[in-house]
Amino acid sequence: MSEQQTIETAYSGGYDALAHIEQQAGALDSEIGGMSGAGGVPDVVHLDDTYANEAKLLLNVAREALGGFYPSLNSIYTDDRIERIAVAAGPLLAKYNITSGGILDKWAAEIGFAVVVYPIAQETIKGVKHDRAVAKAAKEAAEKAAAANEQASA
């Protein structure tokens, strides 16, 4: 029986709006209760807590900074896991009043940019060094071949 049929049936037999709303609320409560994952943390969490938000930001920065060097971290520290850790860390950070001291508020954009660009800059430097080494080796090989050809023709 569809919800529309249930409502129509309820109207014909004396509809109790409050009972219907309570029934829907109970169904939603059970659905939300079934959403909790490991550790009883809901799958969808809205981080209103400053400490949890700060923990989430730090974890994202760490993943971004280290993910280029250790690619497995990107699959381990998924967005969902970072959010779960942040939600769990928020109360702990609040309990011990551990904060970044406003550094993240003031310099978050700069830190985020540096964290993203640093691994790319490292790859760029390695790439340029490699290209130069290949070009140098090719030049040396060409000079060696030219000298060998010159000796053979003489």
Secondary structure, DSSP 8 states (H G I E B T S, - for coil): --HHHHHHHHHHT---HHHHHHHHHHHHHHHHHTTB-GGG-BSS-----HHHHHHHHHHHHHHHHHHTT-THHHHHS-HHHHHHHHHHHHHHHHHTT---TTHHHHHHHHHHHHHHHHHHHHHHHHHHHHHHHHHHHHHHHHHHHHHHHHHHH-
